[in-house]
C-alpha cells in the first residue's frame, strides 16, 4: 500500500473520530469554535482574516463567531501592536479552560471505542500520536 494512501486513511479516520465524538458528547457548539480556539492556543493572537483562513471559514463567518466567543469570555480583541488600525484576537484563560474541557470530553467519549486494545496496540497509537503531532505543527508542515 503506498504511503500516500496511509496519509489519506489517517485523515479520514481523524475526521470520523471527530464526528463520532461530537455525536457521543452531544456537544452542539460549532466545530469552527473549537478550531478557532485551537488555532489561537497554538499560534497565539491573530488578526481576524488570518484566524478565518487558519480555521477554514469565511471572514464574515469568523466575525460572527468571534463576537459570540467574545461574549462567552473565550476570546478578546486587542490592538495590533504592529498596526494601530487593526485588532488581534487572543484566547483568554476561560477559552483555554473551555478548550481543555472539550478535549477531555472528546477523549472520554472515544475511549470506549478503544477499550479492547492491548498494550502493544496502545504503544503503537501513542507513538503514532507523537509522530502526527510533531509533523503537523505549522512550522513542521511548512518545511
URCORBEL-V6520 format. One line per field, one symbol per residue. psi: psi as a letter, one per 30 degrees, with the letter a starting at -180 (. if undefined). A space follows every 50 residues. Layout:
psi: ???
This chain:
psi: kleeeeeeeeeeeeeeeeeeeeeefgjgkkeeeeeeeeeeeefaklleee eeefghlleeeeeeeeeeeeefgfllklkjffjfflllkkkleeeeeeee eeeeeeeeefeffgfgkleeeeeeeeeeeeeeefggleeeff.
